Amino acid sequence: MICVRCDQGIRPGEPYDSHIHHGASGPGTTNYSHKQCPKRPRRPAPEPANRPEPAPDRRP
Ligand SMILES: [Zn+2]
């Protein structure tokens, strides 16, 4: 099963919701989604460059 929300597979044992879409004609489709989608960082957030703060310009 593939979760329609996060496009990740729903593993056996994982809680999921099933959404049944009844077709106007013919069989409907059933979508599945995690009850709680795993948070997957699609791409790791870039670490903010740890550059030192510029020294405050202290004028006398
Ligand atoms: Zn999901």
N, CA, C, O and the ligand as a Tripos MOL2 file, in Angstrom:
@<TRIPOS>MOLECULE
protein
  241   239    61     0     0
PROTEIN
NO_CHARGES

@<TRIPOS>ATOM
      1 N           0.8450   -1.1900    0.0000 N.3       1 MET1
      2 CA          0.0000    0.0000    0.0000 C.3       1 MET1
      3 C           0.8770    1.2360    0.0000 C.2       1 MET1
      4 O           1.9450    1.2700    0.6120 O.2       1 MET1
      5 N           0.4070    2.2250   -0.6870 N.am      2 ILE2
      6 CA          1.1610    3.4660   -0.7560 C.3       2 ILE2
      7 C           0.2970    4.5650   -0.1570 C.2       2 ILE2
      8 O          -0.8790    4.7130   -0.4890 O.2       2 ILE2
      9 N           0.8900    5.2990    0.7000 N.am      3 CYS3
     10 CA          0.1840    6.4250    1.2960 C.3       3 CYS3
     11 C           0.0170    7.5190    0.2510 C.2       3 CYS3
     12 O           0.9680    7.8880   -0.4380 O.2       3 CYS3
     13 N          -1.1930    8.0280    0.1440 N.am      4 VAL4
     14 CA         -1.4360    9.0390   -0.8830 C.3       4 VAL4
     15 C          -0.9460   10.4040   -0.4300 C.2       4 VAL4
     16 O          -0.8320   11.3360   -1.2260 O.2       4 VAL4
     17 N          -0.6650   10.5030    0.8360 N.am      5 ARG5
     18 CA         -0.2590   11.8200    1.3160 C.3       5 ARG5
     19 C           1.2450   12.0180    1.1780 C.2       5 ARG5
     20 O           1.7190   13.0700    0.7500 O.2       5 ARG5
     21 N           1.9700   10.9890    1.5490 N.am      6 CYS6
     22 CA          3.4200   11.1730    1.5380 C.3       6 CYS6
     23 C           4.1030   10.2710    0.5200 C.2       6 CYS6
     24 O           5.3230   10.3060    0.3610 O.2       6 CYS6
     25 N           3.3090    9.4720   -0.1600 N.am      7 ASP7
     26 CA          3.8650    8.6340   -1.2270 C.3       7 ASP7
     27 C           4.8420    7.6010   -0.7020 C.2       7 ASP7
     28 O           5.6560    7.0690   -1.4560 O.2       7 ASP7
     29 N           4.7660    7.3280    0.5410 N.am      8 GLN8
     30 CA          5.6300    6.3060    1.0820 C.3       8 GLN8
     31 C           4.7950    5.0610    1.3540 C.2       8 GLN8
     32 O           3.5850    5.1240    1.5710 O.2       8 GLN8
     33 N           5.4660    3.9690    1.3340 N.am      9 GLY9
     34 CA          4.7590    2.7350    1.5710 C.3       9 GLY9
     35 C           4.2760    2.6450    3.0070 C.2       9 GLY9
     36 O           4.9220    3.1170    3.9430 O.2       9 GLY9
     37 N           3.1330    2.0290    3.1430 N.am     10 ILE10
     38 CA          2.6130    1.7940    4.4820 C.3      10 ILE10
     39 C           2.9860    0.3710    4.8480 C.2      10 ILE10
     40 O           2.5650   -0.5910    4.2050 O.2      10 ILE10
     41 N           3.7510    0.2650    5.8530 N.am     11 ARG11
     42 CA          4.2340   -1.0610    6.2190 C.3      11 ARG11
     43 C           3.1670   -1.8030    6.9920 C.2      11 ARG11
     44 O           2.3290   -1.1980    7.6590 O.2      11 ARG11
     45 N           3.2070   -3.1030    6.8960 N.am     12 PRO12
     46 CA          2.2300   -3.8810    7.6530 C.3      12 PRO12
     47 C           2.3580   -3.5690    9.1370 C.2      12 PRO12
     48 O           3.4570   -3.5130    9.6890 O.2      12 PRO12
     49 N           1.2470   -3.3740    9.7450 N.am     13 GLY13
     50 CA          1.2720   -3.0790   11.1620 C.3      13 GLY13
     51 C           1.1990   -1.6010   11.4450 C.2      13 GLY13
     52 O           0.8780   -1.1860   12.5590 O.2      13 GLY13
     53 N           1.5000   -0.7950   10.4250 N.am     14 GLU14
     54 CA          1.4070    0.6400   10.6300 C.3      14 GLU14
     55 C          -0.0560    1.0400   10.5600 C.2      14 GLU14
     56 O          -0.7950    0.5530    9.7050 O.2      14 GLU14
     57 N          -0.4700    1.9070   11.4390 N.am     15 PRO15
     58 CA         -1.8650    2.3610   11.3670 C.3      15 PRO15
     59 C          -2.0740    3.2290   10.1420 C.2      15 PRO15
     60 O          -1.2650    4.1000    9.8200 O.2      15 PRO15
     61 N          -3.1600    2.9710    9.4850 N.am     16 TYR16
     62 CA         -3.4450    3.7410    8.2790 C.3      16 TYR16
     63 C          -4.9330    3.9870    8.1880 C.2      16 TYR16
     64 O          -5.7410    3.3200    8.8350 O.2      16 TYR16
     65 N          -5.2620    4.9360    7.3880 N.am     17 ASP17
     66 CA         -6.6530    5.2160    7.0850 C.3      17 ASP17
     67 C          -6.9140    4.7810    5.6560 C.2      17 ASP17
     68 O          -6.0440    4.8910    4.7930 O.2      17 ASP17
     69 N          -8.0800    4.3030    5.4220 N.am     18 SER18
     70 CA         -8.4530    3.9950    4.0530 C.3      18 SER18
     71 C          -9.5630    4.9560    3.6450 C.2      18 SER18
     72 O         -10.5340    5.1810    4.3690 O.2      18 SER18
     73 N          -9.3770    5.4960    2.4830 N.am     19 HIS19
     74 CA        -10.3590    6.4390    1.9530 C.3      19 HIS19
     75 C         -10.9580    5.8130    0.7130 C.2      19 HIS19
     76 O         -10.2940    5.6210   -0.3060 O.2      19 HIS19
     77 N         -12.1880    5.5140    0.8300 N.am     20 ILE20
     78 CA        -12.8490    4.8660   -0.3010 C.3      20 ILE20
     79 C         -13.5460    5.9290   -1.1300 C.2      20 ILE20
     80 O         -14.3900    6.6820   -0.6420 O.2      20 ILE20
     81 N         -13.1740    5.9640   -2.3700 N.am     21 HIS21
     82 CA        -13.8020    6.9060   -3.2870 C.3      21 HIS21
     83 C         -14.7070    6.1060   -4.2040 C.2      21 HIS21
     84 O         -14.2550    5.3200   -5.0360 O.2      21 HIS21
     85 N         -15.9650    6.3260   -4.0300 N.am     22 HIS22
     86 CA        -16.8980    5.5940   -4.8630 C.3      22 HIS22
     87 C         -16.9670    6.2440   -6.2330 C.2      22 HIS22
     88 O         -17.2430    7.4360   -6.3670 O.2      22 HIS22
     89 N         -16.7170    5.4530   -7.2150 N.am     23 GLY23
     90 CA        -16.8130    6.0020   -8.5560 C.3      23 GLY23
     91 C         -18.2640    6.1980   -8.9410 C.2      23 GLY23
     92 O         -19.1500    5.4810   -8.4760 O.2      23 GLY23
     93 N         -18.4900    7.1650   -9.7820 N.am     24 ALA24
     94 CA        -19.8510    7.4010  -10.2490 C.3      24 ALA24
     95 C         -20.3580    6.1490  -10.9640 C.2      24 ALA24
     96 O         -21.5150    5.7470  -10.8370 O.2      24 ALA24
     97 N         -19.4710    5.5770  -11.6910 N.am     25 SER25
     98 CA        -19.8340    4.3160  -12.3450 C.3      25 SER25
     99 C         -18.6250    3.4130  -12.2620 C.2      25 SER25
    100 O         -17.4810    3.8430  -12.4040 O.2      25 SER25
    101 N         -18.9080    2.1860  -12.0350 N.am     26 GLY26
    102 CA        -17.7880    1.2760  -11.9220 C.3      26 GLY26
    103 C         -17.2460    1.2790  -10.5100 C.2      26 GLY26
    104 O         -17.7760    1.9490   -9.6240 O.2      26 GLY26
    105 N         -16.2320    0.5550  -10.3230 N.am     27 PRO27
    106 CA        -15.7100    0.4090   -8.9750 C.3      27 PRO27
    107 C         -15.0070    1.6880   -8.5190 C.2      27 PRO27
    108 O         -14.3740    2.3880   -9.3100 O.2      27 PRO27
    109 N         -15.1290    1.9570   -7.2920 N.am     28 GLY28
    110 CA        -14.4170    3.1040   -6.7490 C.3      28 GLY28
    111 C         -12.9800    2.7280   -6.4970 C.2      28 GLY28
    112 O         -12.5500    1.6030   -6.7510 O.2      28 GLY28
    113 N         -12.2710    3.6700   -6.0040 N.am     29 THR29
    114 CA        -10.8810    3.4040   -5.6760 C.3      29 THR29
    115 C         -10.6980    3.6230   -4.1870 C.2      29 THR29
    116 O         -11.4150    4.3880   -3.5420 O.2      29 THR29
    117 N          -9.7480    2.9440   -3.6940 N.am     30 THR30
    118 CA         -9.4540    3.0890   -2.2750 C.3      30 THR30
    119 C          -8.0530    3.6510   -2.1250 C.2      30 THR30
    120 O          -7.0780    3.0950   -2.6320 O.2      30 THR30
    121 N          -7.9820    4.7320   -1.4380 N.am     31 ASN31
    122 CA         -6.6750    5.3130   -1.1500 C.3      31 ASN31
    123 C          -6.3320    5.0380    0.2990 C.2      31 ASN31
    124 O          -7.1990    4.9480    1.1680 O.2      31 ASN31
    125 N          -5.0770    4.9120    0.5180 N.am     32 TYR32
    126 CA         -4.6250    4.6700    1.8800 C.3      32 TYR32
    127 C          -3.6700    5.7710    2.2850 C.2      32 TYR32
    128 O          -2.9130    6.2980    1.4700 O.2      32 TYR32
    129 N          -3.7230    6.0930    3.5160 N.am     33 SER33
    130 CA         -2.7740    7.0790    4.0200 C.3      33 SER33
    131 C          -2.4260    6.7000    5.4460 C.2      33 SER33
    132 O          -3.2250    6.1080    6.1710 O.2      33 SER33
    133 N          -1.2480    7.0470    5.8140 N.am     34 HIS34
    134 CA         -0.8430    6.8130    7.1930 C.3      34 HIS34
    135 C          -1.7720    7.5670    8.1360 C.2      34 HIS34
    136 O          -2.2850    8.6370    7.8080 O.2      34 HIS34
    137 N          -1.9700    7.0030    9.2760 N.am     35 LYS35
    138 CA         -2.6450    7.8060   10.2970 C.3      35 LYS35
    139 C          -1.7390    8.9560   10.6750 C.2      35 LYS35
    140 O          -2.1800   10.0680   10.9650 O.2      35 LYS35
    141 N          -0.4880    8.6520   10.6590 N.am     36 GLN36
    142 CA          0.4790    9.7080   10.9300 C.3      36 GLN36
    143 C           1.6570    9.4790    9.9990 C.2      36 GLN36
    144 O           2.4260    8.5300   10.1520 O.2      36 GLN36
    145 N           1.7730   10.3650    9.0460 N.am     37 CYS37
    146 CA          2.8370   10.1870    8.0750 C.3      37 CYS37
    147 C           4.1900   10.3630    8.7580 C.2      37 CYS37
    148 O           4.3860   11.2560    9.5820 O.2      37 CYS37
    149 N           5.0960    9.4980    8.3930 N.am     38 PRO38
    150 CA          6.4280    9.6620    8.9630 C.3      38 PRO38
    151 C           7.0450   10.9370    8.4410 C.2      38 PRO38
    152 O           6.9020   11.2970    7.2730 O.2      38 PRO38
    153 N           7.7150   11.5900    9.3190 N.am     39 LYS39
    154 CA          8.3600   12.8230    8.8980 C.3      39 LYS39
    155 C           9.6790   12.4610    8.2620 C.2      39 LYS39
    156 O          10.5870   11.9270    8.8980 O.2      39 LYS39
    157 N           9.7480   12.7600    7.0300 N.am     40 ARG40
    158 CA         10.9900   12.4500    6.3360 C.3      40 ARG40
    159 C          11.5220   13.7440    5.7420 C.2      40 ARG40
    160 O          10.8890   14.3570    4.8830 O.2      40 ARG40
    161 N          12.6310   14.1270    6.1860 N.am     41 PRO41
    162 CA         13.2030   15.3170    5.5670 C.3      41 PRO41
    163 C          13.5520   15.0090    4.1240 C.2      41 PRO41
    164 O          14.4630   14.2340    3.8300 O.2      41 PRO41
    165 N          12.8130   15.6270    3.2500 N.am     42 ARG42
    166 CA         13.0140   15.3440    1.8500 C.3      42 ARG42
    167 C          14.4620   15.6620    1.4810 C.2      42 ARG42
    168 O          15.1480   14.8740    0.8310 O.2      42 ARG42
    169 N          14.8800   16.7820    1.8960 N.am     43 ARG43
    170 CA         16.2960   17.0770    1.7860 C.3      43 ARG43
    171 C          16.6950   17.7320    3.0920 C.2      43 ARG43
    172 O          15.9990   18.6040    3.6110 O.2      43 ARG43
    173 N          17.7970   17.3060    3.5970 N.am     44 PRO44
    174 CA         18.1720   17.8590    4.9020 C.3      44 PRO44
    175 C          18.2950   19.3670    4.8330 C.2      44 PRO44
    176 O          18.8820   19.9320    3.9100 O.2      44 PRO44
    177 N          17.7330   19.9810    5.8190 N.am     45 ALA45
    178 CA         17.7850   21.4400    5.8440 C.3      45 ALA45
    179 C          19.2420   21.8660    5.8940 C.2      45 ALA45
    180 O          20.0370   21.3440    6.6750 O.2      45 ALA45
    181 N          19.5640   22.8040    5.0610 N.am     46 PRO46
    182 CA         20.9580   23.2440    5.0710 C.3      46 PRO46
    183 C          21.3000   23.8980    6.3910 C.2      46 PRO46
    184 O          20.6010   24.7810    6.8870 O.2      46 PRO46
    185 N          22.3860   23.4340    6.9260 N.am     47 GLU47
    186 CA         22.8130   24.0340    8.1870 C.3      47 GLU47
    187 C          23.1300   25.5020    7.9400 C.2      47 GLU47
    188 O          23.8110   25.8530    6.9770 O.2      47 GLU47
    189 N          22.6460   26.3170    8.7900 N.am     48 PRO48
    190 CA         22.9980   27.7280    8.6200 C.3      48 PRO48
    191 C          24.4990   27.8990    8.7810 C.2      48 PRO48
    192 O          25.1170   27.3890    9.7150 O.2      48 PRO48
    193 N          25.0360   28.6070    7.8720 N.am     49 ALA49
    194 CA         26.4800   28.8220    7.9350 C.3      49 ALA49
    195 C          26.8280   29.4290    9.2860 C.2      49 ALA49
    196 O          26.3000   30.4570    9.7100 O.2      49 ALA49
    197 N          27.7130   28.7540    9.9090 N.am     50 ASN50
    198 CA         28.0500   29.1910   11.2610 C.3      50 ASN50
    199 C          29.1540   30.2400   11.2050 C.2      50 ASN50
    200 O          30.2630   30.0570   11.7090 O.2      50 ASN50
    201 N          28.8020   31.3110   10.5860 N.am     51 ARG51
    202 CA         29.8320   32.3460   10.4940 C.3      51 ARG51
    203 C          29.7010   33.2700   11.6910 C.2      51 ARG51
    204 O          28.6000   33.5660   12.1560 O.2      51 ARG51
    205 N          30.7940   33.6980   12.1550 N.am     52 PRO52
    206 CA         30.7380   34.5530   13.3540 C.3      52 PRO52
    207 C          30.0720   35.8730   13.0440 C.2      52 PRO52
    208 O          30.1890   36.4260   11.9510 O.2      52 PRO52
    209 N          29.3860   36.3410   14.0270 N.am     53 GLU53
    210 CA         28.7270   37.6280   13.8490 C.3      53 GLU53
    211 C          29.7910   38.6870   13.6350 C.2      53 GLU53
    212 O          30.8430   38.6630   14.2740 O.2      53 GLU53
    213 N          29.5170   39.5960   12.7520 N.am     54 PRO54
    214 CA         30.5030   40.6700   12.5930 C.3      54 PRO54
    215 C          30.5850   41.5020   13.8700 C.2      54 PRO54
    216 O          29.5810   41.8120   14.5120 O.2      54 PRO54
    217 N          31.7660   41.8330   14.1910 N.am     55 ALA55
    218 CA         31.9430   42.6000   15.4260 C.3      55 ALA55
    219 C          31.1880   43.9180   15.3020 C.2      55 ALA55
    220 O          31.2570   44.5890   14.2720 O.2      55 ALA55
    221 N          30.4880   44.2730   16.3290 N.am     56 PRO56
    222 CA         29.7680   45.5420   16.2770 C.3      56 PRO56
    223 C          30.7450   46.7030   16.1030 C.2      56 PRO56
    224 O          31.8140   46.7730   16.7090 O.2      56 PRO56
    225 N          30.3170   47.5730   15.2640 N.am     57 ASP57
    226 CA         31.1840   48.7250   15.0050 C.3      57 ASP57
    227 C          31.0260   49.7220   16.1450 C.2      57 ASP57
    228 O          30.0970   50.5290   16.1780 O.2      57 ASP57
    229 N          31.9330   49.6390   17.0410 N.am     58 ARG58
    230 CA         31.8160   50.5130   18.2080 C.3      58 ARG58
    231 C          32.6620   51.7510   17.9710 C.2      58 ARG58
    232 O          33.8890   51.6990   17.8860 O.2      58 ARG58
    233 N          31.9800   52.8220   17.8720 N.am     59 ARG59
    234 CA         32.7320   54.0740   17.7180 C.3      59 ARG59
    235 C          32.7400   54.7850   19.0480 C.2      59 ARG59
    236 O          31.7580   54.7710   19.7900 O.2      59 ARG59
    237 N          33.7840   55.3610   19.3160 N.am     60 PRO60
    238 CA         33.8780   56.0870   20.5890 C.3      60 PRO60
    239 C          32.9770   57.3130   20.5850 C.2      60 PRO60
    240 O          32.9260   58.0450   21.5740 O.2      60 PRO60
    241 ZN          1.9470    8.9130    4.7110 Zn       61 ZN61
@<TRIPOS>BOND
     1     1     2 1
     2     2     3 1
     3     3     4 2
     4     3     5 am
     5     5     6 1
     6     6     7 1
     7     7     8 2
     8     7     9 am
     9     9    10 1
    10    10    11 1
    11    11    12 2
    12    11    13 am
    13    13    14 1
    14    14    15 1
    15    15    16 2
    16    15    17 am
    17    17    18 1
    18    18    19 1
    19    19    20 2
    20    19    21 am
    21    21    22 1
    22    22    23 1
    23    23    24 2
    24    23    25 am
    25    25    26 1
    26    26    27 1
    27    27    28 2
    28    27    29 am
    29    29    30 1
    30    30    31 1
    31    31    32 2
    32    31    33 am
    33    33    34 1
    34    34    35 1
    35    35    36 2
    36    35    37 am
    37    37    38 1
    38    38    39 1
    39    39    40 2
    40    39    41 am
    41    41    42 1
    42    42    43 1
    43    43    44 2
    44    43    45 am
    45    45    46 1
    46    46    47 1
    47    47    48 2
    48    47    49 am
    49    49    50 1
    50    50    51 1
    51    51    52 2
    52    51    53 am
    53    53    54 1
    54    54    55 1
    55    55    56 2
    56    55    57 am
    57    57    58 1
    58    58    59 1
    59    59    60 2
    60    59    61 am
    61    61    62 1
    62    62    63 1
    63    63    64 2
    64    63    65 am
    65    65    66 1
    66    66    67 1
    67    67    68 2
    68    67    69 am
    69    69    70 1
    70    70    71 1
    71    71    72 2
    72    71    73 am
    73    73    74 1
    74    74    75 1
    75    75    76 2
    76    75    77 am
    77    77    78 1
    78    78    79 1
    79    79    80 2
    80    79    81 am
    81    81    82 1
    82    82    83 1
    83    83    84 2
    84    83    85 am
    85    85    86 1
    86    86    87 1
    87    87    88 2
    88    87    89 am
    89    89    90 1
    90    90    91 1
    91    91    92 2
    92    91    93 am
    93    93    94 1
    94    94    95 1
    95    95    96 2
    96    95    97 am
    97    97    98 1
    98    98    99 1
    99    99   100 2
   100    99   101 am
   101   101   102 1
   102   102   103 1
   103   103   104 2
   104   103   105 am
   105   105   106 1
   106   106   107 1
   107   107   108 2
   108   107   109 am
   109   109   110 1
   110   110   111 1
   111   111   112 2
   112   111   113 am
   113   113   114 1
   114   114   115 1
   115   115   116 2
   116   115   117 am
   117   117   118 1
   118   118   119 1
   119   119   120 2
   120   119   121 am
   121   121   122 1
   122   122   123 1
   123   123   124 2
   124   123   125 am
   125   125   126 1
   126   126   127 1
   127   127   128 2
   128   127   129 am
   129   129   130 1
   130   130   131 1
   131   131   132 2
   132   131   133 am
   133   133   134 1
   134   134   135 1
   135   135   136 2
   136   135   137 am
   137   137   138 1
   138   138   139 1
   139   139   140 2
   140   139   141 am
   141   141   142 1
   142   142   143 1
   143   143   144 2
   144   143   145 am
   145   145   146 1
   146   146   147 1
   147   147   148 2
   148   147   149 am
   149   149   150 1
   150   150   151 1
   151   151   152 2
   152   151   153 am
   153   153   154 1
   154   154   155 1
   155   155   156 2
   156   155   157 am
   157   157   158 1
   158   158   159 1
   159   159   160 2
   160   159   161 am
   161   161   162 1
   162   162   163 1
   163   163   164 2
   164   163   165 am
   165   165   166 1
   166   166   167 1
   167   167   168 2
   168   167   169 am
   169   169   170 1
   170   170   171 1
   171   171   172 2
   172   171   173 am
   173   173   174 1
   174   174   175 1
   175   175   176 2
   176   175   177 am
   177   177   178 1
   178   178   179 1
   179   179   180 2
   180   179   181 am
   181   181   182 1
   182   182   183 1
   183   183   184 2
   184   183   185 am
   185   185   186 1
   186   186   187 1
   187   187   188 2
   188   187   189 am
   189   189   190 1
   190   190   191 1
   191   191   192 2
   192   191   193 am
   193   193   194 1
   194   194   195 1
   195   195   196 2
   196   195   197 am
   197   197   198 1
   198   198   199 1
   199   199   200 2
   200   199   201 am
   201   201   202 1
   202   202   203 1
   203   203   204 2
   204   203   205 am
   205   205   206 1
   206   206   207 1
   207   207   208 2
   208   207   209 am
   209   209   210 1
   210   210   211 1
   211   211   212 2
   212   211   213 am
   213   213   214 1
   214   214   215 1
   215   215   216 2
   216   215   217 am
   217   217   218 1
   218   218   219 1
   219   219   220 2
   220   219   221 am
   221   221   222 1
   222   222   223 1
   223   223   224 2
   224   223   225 am
   225   225   226 1
   226   226   227 1
   227   227   228 2
   228   227   229 am
   229   229   230 1
   230   230   231 1
   231   231   232 2
   232   231   233 am
   233   233   234 1
   234   234   235 1
   235   235   236 2
   236   235   237 am
   237   237   238 1
   238   238   239 1
   239   239   240 2
@<TRIPOS>SUBSTRUCTURE
     1 MET1         2 RESIDUE 1 A MET
     2 ILE2         6 RESIDUE 1 A ILE
     3 CYS3        10 RESIDUE 1 A CYS
     4 VAL4        14 RESIDUE 1 A VAL
     5 ARG5        18 RESIDUE 1 A ARG
     6 CYS6        22 RESIDUE 1 A CYS
     7 ASP7        26 RESIDUE 1 A ASP
     8 GLN8        30 RESIDUE 1 A GLN
     9 GLY9        34 RESIDUE 1 A GLY
    10 ILE10       38 RESIDUE 1 A ILE
    11 ARG11       42 RESIDUE 1 A ARG
    12 PRO12       46 RESIDUE 1 A PRO
    13 GLY13       50 RESIDUE 1 A GLY
    14 GLU14       54 RESIDUE 1 A GLU
    15 PRO15       58 RESIDUE 1 A PRO
    16 TYR16       62 RESIDUE 1 A TYR
    17 ASP17       66 RESIDUE 1 A ASP
    18 SER18       70 RESIDUE 1 A SER
    19 HIS19       74 RESIDUE 1 A HIS
    20 ILE20       78 RESIDUE 1 A ILE
    21 HIS21       82 RESIDUE 1 A HIS
    22 HIS22       86 RESIDUE 1 A HIS
    23 GLY23       90 RESIDUE 1 A GLY
    24 ALA24       94 RESIDUE 1 A ALA
    25 SER25       98 RESIDUE 1 A SER
    26 GLY26      102 RESIDUE 1 A GLY
    27 PRO27      106 RESIDUE 1 A PRO
    28 GLY28      110 RESIDUE 1 A GLY
    29 THR29      114 RESIDUE 1 A THR
    30 THR30      118 RESIDUE 1 A THR
    31 ASN31      122 RESIDUE 1 A ASN
    32 TYR32      126 RESIDUE 1 A TYR
    33 SER33      130 RESIDUE 1 A SER
    34 HIS34      134 RESIDUE 1 A HIS
    35 LYS35      138 RESIDUE 1 A LYS
    36 GLN36      142 RESIDUE 1 A GLN
    37 CYS37      146 RESIDUE 1 A CYS
    38 PRO38      150 RESIDUE 1 A PRO
    39 LYS39      154 RESIDUE 1 A LYS
    40 ARG40      158 RESIDUE 1 A ARG
    41 PRO41      162 RESIDUE 1 A PRO
    42 ARG42      166 RESIDUE 1 A ARG
    43 ARG43      170 RESIDUE 1 A ARG
    44 PRO44      174 RESIDUE 1 A PRO
    45 ALA45      178 RESIDUE 1 A ALA
    46 PRO46      182 RESIDUE 1 A PRO
    47 GLU47      186 RESIDUE 1 A GLU
    48 PRO48      190 RESIDUE 1 A PRO
    49 ALA49      194 RESIDUE 1 A ALA
    50 ASN50      198 RESIDUE 1 A ASN
    51 ARG51      202 RESIDUE 1 A ARG
    52 PRO52      206 RESIDUE 1 A PRO
    53 GLU53      210 RESIDUE 1 A GLU
    54 PRO54      214 RESIDUE 1 A PRO
    55 ALA55      218 RESIDUE 1 A ALA
    56 PRO56      222 RESIDUE 1 A PRO
    57 ASP57      226 RESIDUE 1 A ASP
    58 ARG58      230 RESIDUE 1 A ARG
    59 ARG59      234 RESIDUE 1 A ARG
    60 PRO60      238 RESIDUE 1 A PRO
    61 ZN61       241 GROUP 0 **** ****
